Amino acid sequence: MKTESRTENTEKVPVGPVSRAQVAPKSIATGLVLATVGAIAFSGKAIIVKLAYRHGVDAVTLIMYRMLFALPIFALMAWWSSRGKPPLTRSDWLGILGLGVTGYYLASYLDFAGLSFISASLERLILYLNPTLVLLLGLVLYKRKIQRTQAVGMLISYAGVMLVFGHEIKLEGGDVALGALLVFLSAVSYAVYLTFSGELVQRLGSLRLVGLATTVACLLCIAQFVLLRPWSAAMVAPEVIWLSVLNATLCTAVPVLLVMMAIERIGASLAAQTGMVGPMSTILMGVVILGEPFTAWVAAGTVLVIAGIFVFTRSGRSGSR
């Protein structure tokens, strides 16, 4: 999510340069560990979803269970972060509703639906294109210019995704195209959330906004199941329940908090760079846990995507100085 923290732990130490030098490395190391664990935990979501699909559950039911178990956590987060804060205005609630729909409900549902057709590796690579989509939305909505190096990074990343996509569609058939499209639309939906969340983040705070927006998304996913499925569809294999609990906690709530804590220590930019471990961890877990093939095509595509995003983010930072 698009958050920036301008407060570092070292600034709280009212002593001289020696003490600051002693504290800063520890704070940075802790932040890097938190960001890395958070990225790996996030990336495990696709693995859990693919495992659950082996038990005959569909996307609507599966995301309902994930959000049902996550709802108490995010509701508690929203309550805790709202203590002592000014009440929300009508425009705040409308913004939270809109961001909850685009950033968490729609993005999550499209992602779950797409995972029923494509590998976890391809899904993670597509989602990793998110920063480029935010930039493209800025170009379309606000006429923000794209630097030449940013364009080069984007081309490299999209070439990597197309390489893996082309190989997978050749092996698995036309359903891969549908799955890739659904996951790409999920990334677009989350990019819309990031693009429009900036003002609300500044006014409400990132933790409060995430808690409220995800609570809205949880309620929408539960309502979707009630409207579209008979109650008998809730009778699923016990493995689906436990996987959903794991998804709601370890791969949803926990990484949100870990990344937040990492941003407080090392800033959003470095935390985002650390997130590059996400695609690699997804591919590794896909090979080890799901038995997905690791081919030269997947390896080459992953290298291209990560290299492209690295060039893209580096050029974005240097251009903003």
N, C-alpha and C positions, 0 to 999 in steps of 0.2 A: 504494500500500500504506500501511498505517496505521503510520507511524513518526513519532517526534518527536525532534528533536535540540535539546538545551538548551545546546549549545556553539557559540558563534560565533567566527569567526576573530579578531575584534577582542579577545576576551578573552585571547588568547595574547600580546598586545603589552604588556610590562610598562613602559609609559611613560605620560606624562600625557595630558590630554584632547586636545591638539593632534594627537598622533600617532594617537590613536583616531579622531579625526574624519577624518584623511587615509586611514586604512585602511578604515573602514566603508563609505563610498560605493563604493569599488572592489570590496569583497566582495559588497555587495548587487547591484551591476551584473553581476558575474560570475555570481552565483546566478540572477538573472533570465534571463540569456542561456542558462545551462545548462537551467533549467526550461522555457524557451520551445522550445529546440531539442529537448529530450526529449519535450515534448508533441507537437510536429510529427512527430517520428520515430515515436512511438507511433501517431499517427493515420494514418500511411502504411500500416500493416498491412492495413487494410481495402482499400485501393487495390490492393496487391500480391495479395491473395487474389482479388479480382474479376478481375484480369488473368490469374491462373493458371487460374481457372475457364473462361476462353475457350479453353483447350487441352484440355478434356475430362477433367480430373482431378476426383475426388470429394473430399469433406471428409476422410475417413479417411486417404486417401493423402497429401493435401496437408499435413495437420497432422503426419503422420508425418515427412515430409521437413523441415518447419520445426523440429520438435523434435530430429530426428537431427542437424541441423547446429548447433543451439543447445546440445546436450548437452555437448560438450567445454568450451564457454565457461562454462556454469553449474557443471559439475563442478570446473573450475579455480577458480572463484569460491568454491565451498564449501570446497575444500581450503585456499585462501589465507586465508580468513577464520577457519578453524578452527585455524590454527597457534597453538600455545601456549595454547589454550583447554581447559577441563576436558572430559573425554569426555562424550558424550551419554548420558543415562539412558534407560531403557525408555519412560518417559512422554514424554520429548523426541522419541524416534523415532516414537511413536504420533501425537503432535501434528504432527510434520513430515509424516507420511504423510497424515493427515487434511487438512491445509492444502494439501498438494501435489495431492490429488484435487480439492478444491473450488475452490481459488484459481487453479489453472493448468491442470490436465488437463480437468476438466469445463467450466470457464468457457471455455477455449480451444476445445474441440471444439464446444460449443453455438454459440459465436460464429461459427466457420467454417461450420458447417452452416446457420445462419441467413442468412449472407451469400450463399448460393446462391439466395436467394429475394427479398432486399430490396436496396435501394441502399446504398451506403457511407454516404451522408448520414444516412439513417434509422437505420442501425446505430450510428453514432457518437452520435447524439442519445439513443438508448435507453441506451447504456452510460454516458452522462454523467449519468444519473439515479442512479448508484451511491450517492452520499452520502445520498440520501433513503431508499434501501433499507436502508442501515446503521442509520439512525435508526429505521425501522420495525421492524427486527429487535430493536433495543434496547428498543422499546416492548413487543414480544411476549415477548421472553425475560427482560428485566430490569425491566419495568414503568417504564421511563424516560419521563418526560413529554415531550410535544412542545409547544414554545412556539407561540403563535398566529402569530407572524411566520414561523416555520419551516413551519407548515401552509400559510400563504399562498404561500410560495416553492415548496413542493411542488406545490400546485395549478396555479400558473403554469407550472411546468416540464412537468408531465404534460399540460396543455392544449396546450403546444407540440408535444409528441411526437404526441398524438392528431391534431393538425392536419395534420402531415406524413404520418402513417400513413393518415388518411382520404383524403387526396389520392392517395397512392401506391396504395392498394388499389383506388381507383376506376379508376386507369389500368392497373394490372397484374393485378388479379384476386385470387382467394382465397389464392394461394400467399404473398402478402405477409403475411397473418395468421399463417401458420405460421412464416415467417421472423422476424417481429417477436416472436412468442412464444418462439422458440428463443434469440434474442438477449437478450430480457428475462430468461429463465431463466439465461443466462450472467451477466448482471449480478447476479442474485440469488445465484448460486453464488459470485461474487467478493465480494459483500457478506458472505456467511457467512465467507469467509476473513478479511476485515478485522475482523469482529466477534470472532472467536476467536483472532486472531493476537497480540493485545496482550501477553499474558503471555509468550509465547514470544519475541517481539521484545525484551522487556526482559531476558530471561534469556540469549538466544543472540546478540542483536544483529541488526539488520535485514539486513546483507549476508550473514551466515552463514545466516540463515533463508531468505532468497530463494534463495541458491545451492543449499541442500539441498532445499527444496520444489520448485523448478523442475527439479532433477535427477530427483526422483521423478516429476514430471509428464512429463518427456521419456521416461523409461523406460516409463511407462504408455501414452503415445501410440504408441510403437514396438511395444509388446506388443499393443495394440489392432489395429494393422495386421496383425501376424503371425497373429492369431487370426481376423480377419474377412475378410481378402483373400488371394487366391492370390499367390504370389511374382511372377507375371507382371504383376500390377497395379502393381508398382514400375517397370515400363518406361513412362516418361512422356516427354513432349516435353522437349527440352533447355531450353526456356524455363521450364518448371516448376521444373527444378533450380536455375537461376540466380535465379529469383524467390524460391525457398525459402531460398537462401543469403542473399539480401538481406533477407528477412523475419526470418531467425534472427539476423542481425547488426544491421543498421541499425534494424530496427523492433522488436527484442526485447531483445537484450543491451545494446546501446549506450544506449537510452533509460533502461533500469533504472539503469545506472551514472550517467548524467547527472542523473537526478532525485535519486538518492541524494546526489550531490555538491551539487546545488542545495539540498536540505534542510539539509545541513550549514552552508550559508552564510546562508540566509534563513529557515529554519524550514519546517515542514510546511504551515502555514496559507497563507503567501504563495506557496509552491510550488504549492499546490492552486489558488489563484486564477489564477496564471499559466497553469495547465493549461486555462483557458477558451479559449485559442487553438486547442485541439485540434479541437473540432467545426467551427470556421470553416476550419481548414486542410484537414480531410477533405472538406468541401463544395467548397472551391476545387480541390483535386486531383481530386475526382470529376468536376467540370465540365471541367477542362482535360485530364486524362489519360484518363478513362473516357467522357467525352462525356455524362455524366448531365445532365439538364435542371436549370437553376436557375430556379425559378419563384417567384412571390410567396408561394406557400404554404410553400415550403421556407424562404424568407427570414423570413417571419413566425414560423414554428415555431421556427427557430433562435434568433431574438431572444427569444422567450418562454422557451425552455429555459435559455438563458444568463442571462437576467434572473432567472428563478426560482431558479436555483442560486446566483446572487449574493446574492439576498435571503436564501436559506436559510443560506448559509455565514456571512453577516454577522450574522444573528440568533443563530446558534449560538455565534459568538465572543463577542458582547456578553453572552450569557446565561451564559457560563462565567467571566466576570471576577469 
